[in-house]
């Protein structure tokens, strides 16, 4: 290449880099053109509909004449506006280069799961995180509404789920606070202590009107809400409310307080009245959440109570089951048939296909989407081999984790949390969630990726934001941008610029990944 061409080439490359630096997720194709436009002119937008485009795709043309957004749908238009907004925020001299962007997501499912059972967060706190999802083009809020430690969804037919199930007799307190309030350092130093307090926790739950309000808020931002009722395991709060549906109706049942983990007080799937109770719960939720999928959990369900229960044993015999675990597969199939009548498909955690003794034929018949979390790559390969689709959210592998509640650093002053403190922002960004060896058609069975947040150790909204951010943004980019375009150094530069928006909107975020960060002494 002669010197002249080299100069032109590096000039256009520097233009590209300079503009690409501001936008997250990085658009798939972005070309600068000759000339520049004043930022105030970007408000002059012409919208064009092109029904031939993919539903989430958009084109964005910025020229001296103004801005043109082309898309098939309002969703594509909304994503173009998010890109435009970020470009306009990053113009120190008040003008930006003319450019042409062609963009579409890598994956159809780009999710964020939040556990509101172990700790409860207000509607306003949820909305603040949903705003982050929207800005970074994530499209599913997976709301983990129930678990052993608290039932958080109002169900009108079964009121004790919330009057009893949303209260526990002890609370965990994350005392998370700013250690230094020097104006230049406000989010730099966090310290926290965590401990049980002996105080009652709750009643905390969302009314049906509040759940509808979250659905509305998300819909305005082109985000679907996926409700989860974790069953038949992680069901102790429901068993405290209605012990008659447990395997030991005469025993005392309490919302779990002693510790986090897996409890054997599960739904009695040998009792048809208990299964009908589960169906009633899902019926009400199906009417509140328009998303055509419903998550029915299925993870970490011990079989010890079923092994000792006469109704479960009789059902095993009646159905000729080879393994008590197949009771769970049968339950999943019955629930799937039920919600299908309401136009819904089920989603389950990966134990539904990977637990020993699961009846894979029954699960295959449901057409469930499987969320792969434990040994996620092996579970995904198995599921894909069964002909089902997957979403990837690894709990913790040597190379990384999409469980974003895990501590990002082990620095002095970090509150108690999950993990050893080595799940850094960089590691989250670099992690490749895909199993090796999938061919092109198998890759189509990967619906997408999800950031997952469990709140056992996280009772304060400040700590929730601190752990969520900026890892959520790393996973937003994994969901949208082609893997071949991803680079940690480039992402880090863009993320540095995004801190302006995070600061202006008063988000709390971890900082160990930032250039020039000095670890706490
Ligand atoms: C899970 O983390 N138990 C799905």
Boltz pocket constraint, residues with backbone or C-beta under 6 A from the ligand:
constraints:
  - pocket:
      binder: B
      contacts: [[A, 299], [A, 300], [A, 349], [A, 373], [A, 395]]
      max_distance: 6.0
